[in-house]
Amino acid sequence: MELKKVTDAAFKKYGRVIREIDFTGLVEALNTKTPTPDDVVYEPSVPELETLPVYEELKTKTYGELPIQIGYCNGQNYLLNALEYHRSSEINVAGTDAVLLVGSQQDITDEFTYDTSRVEAFLLPKGTAVEVYATTLHYAPCSVGDNKFQVAIVLPKDTNLPLEKGHEGWEDKLLAAKNKWLIAHEDAKIAGAFNGLKGENITID
């Protein structure tokens, strides 16, 4: 798979590089205050990150004063495993180099399947922040080489928290958490997930 950069024109349909905000403090906090396990860990809301000055700037400039949360996704990963989307943009801030595997929601079929050959890979260099648009399919970042990754995840408040009620109907089979619709690959064996990814469970070498 070709590895492009988030600064390439090909990324523009998936998101944009955020240049108007200084993320130095957030990157430092990721590096010094968050763990890097051998697998993948995701925490949606972390007080040590949400007390940083950048929290108010993100809330004001990128989410138009909506309540937000700042968490992280850290660890080591080389597989696609699943793709998810939200009804809102997600901001990724790289504490280390990482690879983002992305696709377009518009390519999901009426049966909620998605061909993994459509996935594209983009390098997110350390210190870089991107807004991943709501219609962009994404999941856990991937490692660069043998290194572990650290990526801050910014979303509207309560996104990815457990659902409070049952859901039935059209798209609800994909609803895995609040504001999170997920399509998994059967090889990933994600409990309760809808296995709609068809083709290879992509691996980043």
C-alpha positions in Angstrom: 0.0 0.0 0.0 1.3 3.4 -0.9 2.0 5.7 2.1 1.1 9.3 1.4 1.4 12.3 3.7 -1.5 14.3 5.3 0.0 17.3 3.6 -0.6 15.7 0.2 -3.6 16.9 -1.9 -5.0 13.4 -1.8 -5.8 13.9 1.9 -8.0 16.9 1.3 -11.2 14.8 0.8 -10.6 13.2 4.2 -9.6 16.2 6.3 -7.2 19.1 6.7 -4.0 20.0 8.5 -4.7 22.4 11.4 -2.1 25.2 11.2 -3.8 27.9 13.3 -3.3 26.3 16.7 -0.1 25.6 18.7 -0.2 22.0 19.9 3.3 22.0 21.5 1.9 21.6 25.1 -0.5 18.8 24.1 2.3 16.9 22.4 4.5 17.2 25.4 1.7 16.1 27.7 1.0 13.0 25.5 4.7 12.1 25.7 5.0 12.5 29.4 1.6 11.8 30.9 0.1 9.0 28.9 1.0 5.3 28.6 2.2 3.4 25.5 1.2 -0.2 26.0 2.1 -3.1 23.7 -1.5 -3.3 22.4 -3.9 -0.4 21.8 -5.5 1.7 24.5 -8.1 4.4 24.0 -9.3 6.9 26.6 -12.0 9.4 25.4 -11.5 12.0 28.1 -8.4 12.7 30.2 -8.3 15.5 32.7 -4.5 16.0 32.4 -5.1 16.9 28.7 -8.3 18.8 29.2 -6.8 21.3 31.6 -4.2 22.4 29.0 -4.8 25.9 27.4 -5.3 24.3 24.0 -8.6 22.8 25.3 -10.4 26.2 25.2 -8.8 27.1 21.9 -10.0 23.9 20.3 -13.5 24.3 21.8 -13.8 27.8 20.5 -12.0 27.7 17.1 -12.7 24.2 15.8 -16.0 23.2 17.5 -17.8 26.6 17.6 -18.1 26.5 21.4 -19.6 23.0 21.6 -18.4 21.0 24.7 -15.5 18.8 23.8 -13.3 16.1 25.2 -9.6 15.4 24.7 -8.4 11.8 25.1 -5.8 9.6 23.5 -5.2 6.5 21.5 -1.8 5.0 22.2 0.0 1.7 21.7 1.3 -0.5 18.9 -0.8 -1.6 15.9 -0.4 -2.6 12.3 -3.9 -3.8 11.3 -7.0 -2.1 10.0 -9.4 -4.3 11.9 -12.4 -1.9 11.6 -13.6 1.5 10.4 -15.8 3.9 12.2 -17.4 7.3 11.6 -19.1 10.0 13.7 -21.6 12.8 13.1 -18.8 15.3 13.7 -15.2 15.9 12.8 -12.5 14.3 14.9 -9.1 16.0 15.6 -6.0 13.9 15.7 -2.8 15.3 17.2 0.4 13.2 16.8 2.6 12.8 19.8 4.7 10.5 17.7 4.7 9.6 14.0 1.6 7.5 13.1 -0.2 6.2 10.1 -3.9 6.9 9.5 -5.9 4.4 7.5 -9.0 6.2 6.0 -11.8 5.8 3.6 -15.0 7.6 2.6 -18.4 6.9 4.1 -20.0 7.5 0.7 -18.4 4.2 -0.4 -20.4 2.1 2.1 -23.0 0.0 0.3 -26.7 -0.1 1.1 -26.0 -3.3 2.9 -23.4 -1.6 5.1 -20.4 -3.3 3.5 -17.2 -1.7 2.5 -14.4 -2.9 0.3 -11.1 -2.5 2.1 -9.2 -2.0 -1.2 -10.5 1.5 -1.1 -8.6 2.4 2.1 -5.7 4.8 1.8 -2.8 5.3 4.2 -1.4 8.7 5.3 1.6 9.5 7.5 0.8 11.8 10.4 4.2 13.2 11.6 4.9 14.0 15.2 3.5 17.4 16.2 1.0 17.5 13.3 -2.7 17.9 13.9 -5.5 17.1 11.4 -9.2 17.5 11.4 -10.7 14.2 10.1 -14.1 15.0 8.6 -17.3 13.4 9.8 -17.7 11.4 6.5 -14.2 10.0 6.8 -13.9 6.4 7.9 -11.1 5.8 10.4 -10.1 3.7 13.3 -7.0 3.2 15.6 -3.8 4.7 14.1 -1.0 2.4 13.0 2.6 2.3 14.1 5.6 3.5 12.1 8.2 0.7 12.0 8.7 -0.9 15.4 7.7 2.2 17.3 4.7 2.7 19.4 2.3 5.6 18.7 0.7 8.4 20.7 -2.2 10.3 19.2 -4.5 12.8 21.0 -8.2 12.4 20.0 -10.5 15.4 20.2 -14.2 14.9 19.8 -17.5 16.4 21.0 -18.1 15.6 24.6 -19.4 12.0 25.4 -18.5 10.6 22.0 -17.5 6.9 22.3 -19.1 6.5 25.7 -21.4 3.5 26.3 -24.9 3.7 24.9 -27.7 4.2 27.4 -30.5 2.4 25.5 -31.2 -0.2 22.8 -31.3 0.9 19.2 -33.2 -0.8 16.4 -33.5 0.2 12.7 -31.7 1.1 9.6 -28.2 2.2 10.6 -28.4 1.2 14.2 -26.7 -2.2 13.6 -23.5 -0.2 13.3 -24.0 1.9 16.4 -21.3 0.7 18.8 -21.2 3.7 21.3 -22.4 7.3 21.5 -21.8 9.1 18.2 -19.8 6.0 16.9 -20.9 3.8 14.0 -18.5 0.9 13.4 -17.9 -1.6 10.6 -15.5 -4.4 11.6 -13.5 -7.0 9.7 -14.4 -10.6 10.7 -10.7 -11.4 11.3 -10.6 -8.8 14.1 -13.3 -10.7 16.1 -14.7 -7.5 17.7 -17.4 -8.7 20.1 -20.9 -7.4 19.1 -19.6 -5.5 16.0 -21.2 -5.7 12.5 -18.7 -7.4 10.2 -19.1 -5.5 7.0 -15.5 -4.9 5.9 -14.9 -7.1 2.8 -11.5 -8.0 1.5 -8.1 -7.9 3.2 -7.7 -6.9 6.8 -5.0 -4.5 5.8 -1.6 -4.7 7.4 0.9 -1.9 7.6 4.4 -3.3 7.3 
